[in-house]
Amino acid sequence: MTSKRSPIRAETIQAVATEYVGQPICAARAKSYSDHMEPIWGMFSSLRELPLKDVEPAIIFRPTTKGE
């Protein structure tokens, strides 16, 4: 899957904060959040490029106790 995503915009963050969370934020704070979130989402997007199609998840789980 190779789809380009658009950058996170401060206006989008303001709208989400107001409409979904009920906490309006100022434009400066929204810009600050977008500046911090954009690199994180870029890293998330890069995970899609990893060749994990043929990798099976681990099926063995061995819980440990405090004394081990």
Secondary structure as the mmCIF struct_conf table of DSSP 4:
data_model
#
loop_
_struct_conf.conf_type_id
_struct_conf.id
_struct_conf.beg_label_comp_id
_struct_conf.beg_label_asym_id
_struct_conf.beg_label_seq_id
_struct_conf.end_label_comp_id
_struct_conf.end_label_asym_id
_struct_conf.end_label_seq_id
HELX_LH_PP_P HELX_LH_PP_P1 LYS A 4 ARG A 9
HELX_RH_AL_P HELX_RH_AL_P1 ALA A 10 GLU A 19
TURN_TY1_P TURN_TY1_P1 TYR A 20 TYR A 20
BEND BEND1 VAL A 21 GLY A 22
HELX_RH_AL_P HELX_RH_AL_P2 ALA A 27 LEU A 47
TURN_TY1_P TURN_TY1_P2 ARG A 48 GLU A 49
BEND BEND2 LEU A 50 LEU A 50
TURN_TY1_P TURN_TY1_P3 LYS A 53 ASP A 54
HELX_LH_PP_P HELX_LH_PP_P2 VAL A 55 ALA A 58
TURN_TY1_P TURN_TY1_P4 LYS A 66 GLY A 67
#
